[in-house]
Amino acid sequence: MMKRDHFVVPTCVALFAMGVFWTSKVHAQNFLTGGTDFFYVSSDATLNPSTGFQPWNSLPAIADGIVNNTSTPFNGTVFEATGNDHWNFSFASAAIVTGIGFWTTVGSQPDNGIRGFSVSYFDTGTQLGTQTGSAALGGGWQDFAAGQTFNNVTDATLTITSNFGSASGAEFSEIRFDTPTPLPEPCC
């Protein structure tokens, strides 16, 4: 018992002196970012022909970690919604995922953002589960809890099942995946 007490106090003092601080405040979640933590692999969606030529409009743009909806060049994808459009992603390393977040529109007008979706999570080809949801129309992040924790996620498939406005101009700018981030216990 004495050894432990003698070890803990000097360690905490040393960590404090080095500027390392612990807190007992719980941090509920963190986000996995496209282009860093996960990557676009493929999609069967078709770009909208009236905006497909724009350099900012690409299928991979929803997973590049960039949201720019207030000035040109915009960043995201405008596609022809079929009600069954898929995006496939691969994670940089196996991740713990608790949900997904969307920036639902491209550009400054909230007009044709995505609505219905499902996400299937996989561990090296084995399906771990699926979450479904419905996004609201408007700019800004919308996060959707999966209602469970998916461990060892290596891949995910996002399916867009419906959108607001014209089906020929469905849009969204970026996605992110929610992940829990436990903080260390306070040492002192």
Secondary structure, DSSP 8 states (H G I E B T S, - for coil): -HHHHHHHHHHHHHHHHTT----------EEEEBTTTEEEEEE--EE-TTTTTSTTB-GGGGGSS----SSSS--BEEEE--S-EEEEEEEEEEEEEEEEEEE--SSSS-SSBB-EEEEEEEETTEEEEEEEEE--SSSSEEEEEEEEEEEEEEEEEEEE--BSS-GGGEEE-EEEEEE---------
